[in-house]
C-alpha cells in the first residue's frame, strides 16, 4: 500500500510515522490486502491534534476517517 503522509503545522517524526504505519497495517489486514493507497494529514490546532485518513481500496471504494486527540 502506498502511503502519503502530510503534516500541517507539525513535523512528522519517525515515531509518529511508525505509529501511523502500524495502525494502517491493521486496517489493511481487515480489508484482506485490498487497500491500494492512503493519504494521511496530521494537523495541529488550538484544541490538540487532528488526523484525517482517506483510504482507497480496490473497486473504486474510499474510506474516510477523522480522529482528534
N, CA, C and O atoms as a DFTB+ gen file, in Angstrom:
276 C
 N C O
     1  1       0.851      -1.171       0.000
     2  2       0.000       0.000       0.000
     3  2       0.895       1.232       0.000
     4  3       1.891       1.302       0.720
     5  1       0.521       2.183      -0.811
     6  2       1.255       3.442      -0.905
     7  2       0.707       4.393       0.155
     8  3      -0.506       4.541       0.302
     9  1       1.617       5.035       0.891
    10  2       1.230       5.937       1.977
    11  2       1.741       7.335       1.695
    12  3       2.927       7.536       1.435
    13  1       0.829       8.305       1.749
    14  2       1.190       9.717       1.600
    15  2       0.883      10.392       2.935
    16  3      -0.277      10.499       3.333
    17  1       1.922      10.840       3.614
    18  2       1.793      11.392       4.958
    19  2       2.146      12.871       4.921
    20  3       3.231      13.241       4.472
    21  1       1.226      13.726       5.395
    22  2       1.405      15.169       5.364
    23  2       1.184      15.739       6.759
    24  3       0.268      15.324       7.469
    25  1       2.021      16.684       7.144
    26  2       1.855      17.363       8.425
    27  2       1.595      18.841       8.210
    28  3       2.346      19.515       7.505
    29  1       0.530      19.343       8.816
    30  2       0.217      20.769       8.750
    31  2       0.482      21.368      10.121
    32  3      -0.155      20.994      11.105
    33  1       1.421      22.294      10.180
    34  2       1.855      22.960      11.409
    35  2       2.425      21.970      12.414
    36  3       2.380      22.221      13.618
    37  1       2.963      20.849      11.937
    38  2       3.570      19.838      12.801
    39  2       4.602      19.070      11.973
    40  3       4.413      18.845      10.777
    41  1       5.686      18.675      12.623
    42  2       6.692      17.851      11.963
    43  2       6.335      16.380      12.156
    44  3       5.932      15.966      13.243
    45  1       6.488      15.604      11.099
    46  2       6.229      14.167      11.172
    47  2       7.530      13.487      11.571
    48  3       8.455      13.376      10.766
    49  1       7.596      13.034      12.814
    50  2       8.792      12.356      13.321
    51  2       8.737      10.887      12.943
    52  3       7.667      10.383      12.600
    53  1       9.867      10.185      12.998
    54  2       9.852       8.750      12.706
    55  2       8.926       7.963      13.644
    56  3       8.338       6.963      13.230
    57  1       8.793       8.397      14.889
    58  2       7.892       7.718      15.817
    59  2       6.439       7.849      15.410
    60  3       5.682       6.881      15.484
    61  1       6.038       9.047      14.976
    62  2       4.662       9.268      14.520
    63  2       4.398       8.465      13.258
    64  3       3.335       7.864      13.108
    65  1       5.366       8.454      12.352
    66  2       5.226       7.677      11.115
    67  2       5.066       6.188      11.419
    68  3       4.261       5.506      10.785
    69  1       5.823       5.692      12.376
    70  2       5.757       4.277      12.743
    71  2       4.389       3.928      13.338
    72  3       3.833       2.873      13.033
    73  1       3.847       4.806      14.183
    74  2       2.526       4.569      14.771
    75  2       1.450       4.534      13.689
    76  3       0.584       3.660      13.703
    77  1       1.500       5.472      12.759
    78  2       0.513       5.528      11.686
    79  2       0.617       4.289      10.803
    80  3      -0.402       3.722      10.409
    81  1       1.840       3.865      10.489
    82  2       2.015       2.679       9.654
    83  2       1.482       1.418      10.327
    84  3       0.897       0.569       9.655
    85  1       1.673       1.275      11.644
    86  2       1.162       0.081      12.326
    87  2      -0.368       0.081      12.376
    88  3      -0.991      -0.967      12.208
    89  1      -0.974       1.244      12.605
    90  2      -2.445       1.327      12.616
    91  2      -3.017       1.037      11.238
    92  3      -4.032       0.348      11.128
    93  1      -2.385       1.550      10.182
    94  2      -2.875       1.291       8.833
    95  2      -2.641      -0.157       8.421
    96  3      -3.415      -0.700       7.633
    97  1      -1.591      -0.796       8.936
    98  2      -1.347      -2.203       8.631
    99  2      -2.470      -3.069       9.199
   100  3      -2.873      -4.051       8.575
   101  1      -2.973      -2.711      10.370
   102  2      -4.094      -3.432      10.965
   103  2      -5.345      -3.283      10.091
   104  3      -6.071      -4.252       9.869
   105  1      -5.588      -2.077       9.603
   106  2      -6.729      -1.832       8.730
   107  2      -6.579      -2.571       7.410
   108  3      -7.558      -3.078       6.861
   109  1      -5.369      -2.631       6.907
   110  2      -5.111      -3.337       5.655
   111  2      -5.380      -4.838       5.810
   112  3      -5.895      -5.470       4.888
   113  1      -5.036      -5.409       6.963
   114  2      -5.333      -6.817       7.207
   115  2      -6.844      -7.059       7.255
   116  3      -7.326      -8.084       6.775
   117  1      -7.583      -6.119       7.832
   118  2      -9.039      -6.252       7.874
   119  2      -9.661      -6.224       6.481
   120  3     -10.680      -6.870       6.237
   121  1      -9.054      -5.485       5.585
   122  2      -9.558      -5.378       4.220
   123  2      -9.008      -6.462       3.306
   124  3      -9.209      -6.406       2.093
   125  1      -8.315      -7.450       3.872
   126  2      -7.734      -8.561       3.097
   127  2      -6.815      -8.067       1.988
   128  3      -6.888      -8.541       0.854
   129  1      -5.965      -7.127       2.315
   130  2      -4.977      -6.571       1.382
   131  2      -5.606      -5.926       0.151
   132  3      -4.995      -5.922      -0.917
   133  1      -6.814      -5.380       0.280
   134  2      -7.473      -4.705      -0.840
   135  2      -7.138      -3.219      -0.887
   136  3      -7.548      -2.529      -1.820
   137  1      -6.405      -2.714       0.096
   138  2      -6.074      -1.288       0.133
   139  2      -5.007      -0.970      -0.909
   140  3      -4.004      -1.675      -1.023
   141  1      -5.236       0.092      -1.660
   142  2      -4.303       0.499      -2.705
   143  2      -3.396       1.619      -2.194
   144  3      -2.174       1.546      -2.322
   145  1      -4.008       2.661      -1.610
   146  2      -3.225       3.791      -1.129
   147  2      -3.956       4.468       0.024
   148  3      -5.151       4.260       0.239
   149  1      -3.205       5.280       0.757
   150  2      -3.782       6.032       1.869
   151  2      -3.141       7.407       1.932
   152  3      -1.931       7.553       1.759
   153  1      -3.971       8.413       2.181
   154  2      -3.495       9.772       2.390
   155  2      -3.827      10.141       3.833
   156  3      -4.985      10.085       4.249
   157  1      -2.794      10.519       4.593
   158  2      -2.959      10.863       6.000
   159  2      -2.479      12.292       6.193
   160  3      -1.366      12.644       5.803
   161  1      -3.335      13.117       6.803
   162  2      -2.993      14.511       7.097
   163  2      -3.073      14.688       8.605
   164  3      -4.135      14.516       9.204
   165  1      -1.935      15.036       9.218
   166  2      -1.870      15.295      10.648
   167  2      -1.752      16.803      10.823
   168  3      -0.835      17.426      10.288
   169  1      -2.684      17.388      11.573
   170  2      -2.658      18.830      11.766
   171  2      -2.789      19.158      13.246
   172  3      -3.243      18.343      14.049
   173  1      -2.384      20.360      13.578
   174  2      -2.430      20.836      14.962
   175  2      -3.235      22.117      15.012
   176  3      -3.043      23.016      14.192
   177  1      -4.142      22.198      15.980
   178  2      -4.915      23.416      16.158
   179  2      -4.928      23.793      17.633
   180  3      -4.158      23.241      18.419
   181  1      -5.785      24.717      18.012
   182  2      -5.804      25.210      19.392
   183  2      -6.150      24.131      20.406
   184  3      -5.629      24.142      21.521
   185  1      -7.016      23.208      20.038
   186  2      -7.502      22.212      20.998
   187  2      -6.681      20.934      21.031
   188  3      -6.856      20.138      21.953
   189  1      -5.800      20.699      20.078
   190  2      -4.996      19.483      20.077
   191  2      -4.584      19.086      18.670
   192  3      -4.280      19.934      17.832
   193  1      -4.580      17.783      18.428
   194  2      -4.163      17.248      17.141
   195  2      -5.358      16.629      16.433
   196  3      -6.306      16.163      17.065
   197  1      -5.292      16.635      15.105
   198  2      -6.355      16.065      14.289
   199  2      -5.707      15.248      13.184
   200  3      -4.718      15.672      12.586
   201  1      -6.268      14.072      12.915
   202  2      -5.758      13.206      11.856
   203  2      -6.904      12.872      10.908
   204  3      -7.950      12.385      11.338
   205  1      -6.707      13.133       9.631
   206  2      -7.677      12.781       8.592
   207  2      -7.048      11.696       7.724
   208  3      -5.938      11.858       7.215
   209  1      -7.766      10.595       7.562
   210  2      -7.273       9.469       6.778
   211  2      -8.258       9.184       5.655
   212  3      -9.456       9.035       5.896
   213  1      -7.757       9.111       4.437
   214  2      -8.552       8.694       3.285
   215  2      -7.854       7.486       2.682
   216  3      -6.694       7.562       2.274
   217  1      -8.575       6.369       2.630
   218  2      -8.009       5.118       2.144
   219  2      -8.721       4.719       0.863
   220  3      -9.951       4.692       0.815
   221  1      -7.966       4.415      -0.156
   222  2      -8.507       3.972      -1.440
   223  2      -8.333       2.463      -1.536
   224  3      -7.216       1.954      -1.449
   225  1      -9.446       1.747      -1.717
   226  2      -9.414       0.296      -1.841
   227  2      -9.785      -0.102      -3.265
   228  3     -10.281       0.710      -4.045
   229  1      -9.536      -1.353      -3.581
   230  2      -9.869      -1.845      -4.928
   231  2     -11.363      -1.714      -5.181
   232  3     -12.175      -1.773      -4.257
   233  1     -11.705      -1.537      -6.433
   234  2     -13.101      -1.414      -6.800
   235  2     -13.639      -0.010      -6.630
   236  3     -14.842       0.172      -6.445
   237  1     -12.766       0.992      -6.689
   238  2     -13.153       2.401      -6.550
   239  2     -13.937       2.649      -5.266
   240  3     -14.955       3.343      -5.270
   241  1     -13.456       2.081      -4.177
   242  2     -14.062       2.299      -2.870
   243  2     -13.138       3.174      -2.042
   244  3     -11.918       3.007      -2.068
   245  1     -13.726       4.105      -1.309
   246  2     -12.975       5.022      -0.480
   247  2     -13.496       4.965       0.953
   248  3     -14.704       4.894       1.182
   249  1     -12.588       4.995       1.898
   250  2     -12.924       5.081       3.314
   251  2     -12.295       6.361       3.840
   252  3     -11.145       6.667       3.525
   253  1     -13.041       7.106       4.639
   254  2     -12.524       8.345       5.197
   255  2     -12.813       8.360       6.689
   256  3     -13.910       8.011       7.124
   257  1     -11.821       8.768       7.467
   258  2     -11.998       8.853       8.900
   259  2     -11.244      10.033       9.480
   260  3     -10.231      10.473       8.937
   261  1     -11.759      10.540      10.599
   262  2     -11.153      11.668      11.290
   263  2     -10.996      11.323      12.758
   264  3     -11.886      10.736      13.373
   265  1      -9.849      11.695      13.310
   266  2      -9.610      11.465      14.729
   267  2      -9.062      12.711      15.393
   268  3      -8.335      13.483      14.768
   269  1      -9.405      12.914      16.656
   270  2      -8.895      14.052      17.424
   271  2      -8.283      13.543      18.715
   272  3      -8.690      12.517      19.260
   273  1      -7.306      14.279      19.185
   274  2      -6.691      13.885      20.444
   275  2      -5.865      14.992      21.042
   276  3      -5.278      14.816      22.110
